[in-house]
Amino acid sequence: MTTSAAEAVLFWCLAPLMVAAAVGLLVVRRAVHAAVCVVGLMISVAVLYIANQAPFLGVVQVVVYTGAVMMLFLFVLMLVGVDSADSLVETIKGQRGLGVTFGIGLLVILLSVLAHTDLPEAIGLTTANQEGNPNALAEILYGQYALAMVVVGVLLVTAALAGLVLTHRARIAPRLSQRELSSRRVAARPGALLAPPPAPGVYAQNNAMDTPALGPDGRPIEESVSRVLRIRGQARDAGEVAGGREAERLTAGHDHLPMTATGVVPPAHPAPHPGPQAPPALDAVEIEDLAAEAAESEASE
Amino acid sequence: MAITNYLVLAMILFALGTTTVLLRRNAIIAFMGIEVMLNATNLALVTFARIHGDLTGQVLAFFVMVVAAAEVVVGLAIIVTIFRSRRTASVDDANRLAG
């Protein structure tokens, strides 16, 4: 039986594509490209199923193979690392030559078997598919092969369980709570600043990233300016910002006032130029001491 | 076009799939080669069903698909397990049983 001309056109369009995809699987380096080749191959196979009067299998092929199996492959590729390219160095000497020879030999044997086989004249499935291909298949599946269907169901459940068991990872160490994690973090960097650094200076006259914030003692905190600005030397010191009034206030002795009524923040010390020589951030104890001092001075005033 | 062209195509695909399994050392790509072989046999089965006018060939192809799906689940789970313990998906590196 020869096929219709339309089917011949379909076949000769798809067959070279399929062979090219299979060769691509053999030669491409990246696993994702190989997966794309196989997806194309499988969709083409589905089309050929439909051309071969097996529409049900064609749909199942698309759903099961390209939809589920190849997606599973891509999923595992993501897990293993998409970039994993196969090294093309031969580890076993002569493996490539032997493999290609074996493949060609297998093809020759298969084709010679086909050439020597006396296939009967093709009947076609028009009569078998009379009540619809899925219906006819269902009759065979649930009649002659009912037991096989049950066994296959058991197999699928077993495979699902196997997938769960094989990919399950036993927890060896106890799960860490947030409390343990945070105490670990504190213990790992003793004396380090755990809270985020203070924001850079925001003053009534000036609101900029490049001026340091002032601590409760009135001293500028160098860490509050972005590290990048400090390294570039673009940080300004608090004295520059405060302008002319600062000298006045300094002589008046308002050393510990962090903020005044006019909104101008006077720098604490006579020459508190932060920049590279700015004092380091104060630790908690020091700040407490200074706060007590400030309270005292206020009281005396 | 003779209907045996489908069989020739199936055989070419089967041989290419076998060669992939023999030559590629990435376990996932070798596994895809197995899938190509299974697809090639399915194509041959469907063609035989058409030649003989008997739907049993299609039923067999259906069973092959189901078993292939189960096989993929277990095979990929094994690959993931090996990858977790050895940090590689190459079939060359799974050599702990070698002397």
Interface residues (C-beta under 8 A of the other chain):
Chain A: M1 T2 T3 E7 A8 F11 W12 A15 M18 V19 A22 V23 L25 L26 A31 A34 A35 V38 L41 M42 V45 L48 Y49 N52 Q53 A54 F56 L57 V60 Q61 V64 Y65 A68 V69 L72 F73 V76 L77 L79 V80 G81 S84 D86 S87 T91 Q95 R96 L98 G99 V100 F102 G103 I104 L106 L107 L110 L111 L114 L119 P120 A122 I123 G124 L125 T127 A128 N129 N133 A136 L137 I140 L141 Q144 Y145 A148 V152 L155 L156 T158 A159 A160 A162 G163 L166 T167 R169
Chain B: M1 A2 I3 T4 N5 Y6 L7 V8 L9 M11 I12 L13 F14 A15 L16 G17 T18 T19 T20 L22 L23 R24 R25 N26 I28 I29 F31 M32 G33 E35 V36 N39 N42 L43 V46 T47 A49 R50 I51 H52 G53 D54 L55 T56 Q58 V59 A61 F62 F63 M65 V66 V67 A68 A69 A70 E71 V72 V73 V74 L76 A77 I78 I79 V80 T81 F83 R84 A89 S90 D92
